[in-house]
Amino acid sequence: EGYVTNPSSLWEKYPHIELSFQVKFFFLCQLSYWIHSLPELYFQRVRKEEIPRQLQYIGLYLLHIAGAYLLK
């Protein structure tokens, strides 16, 4: 695809492929689900020992899903 001889083609005219509605909807549903799980920790009265583990789990999911959505 010419990336070795012309590396600037990696970022020119980015994004090369637009996301379809179904893909955007999937990402937004996933983000809303994981953001919704944060207040649920309080309302479900999760044990204090489990809160750091749950926050790490939720944070990693949010990071990866948001990163994938933003980077297309």
Residue pairs with C-beta under 8 A, 6 or more apart in sequence:
1 9
2 9
3 9
3 10
15 72
17 72
19 27
19 72
24 69
27 65
27 68
27 69
28 69
30 61
30 65
31 62
31 65
31 66
31 69
34 58
34 61
34 62
34 65
35 62
37 58
38 58
41 51
41 54
41 55
46 54
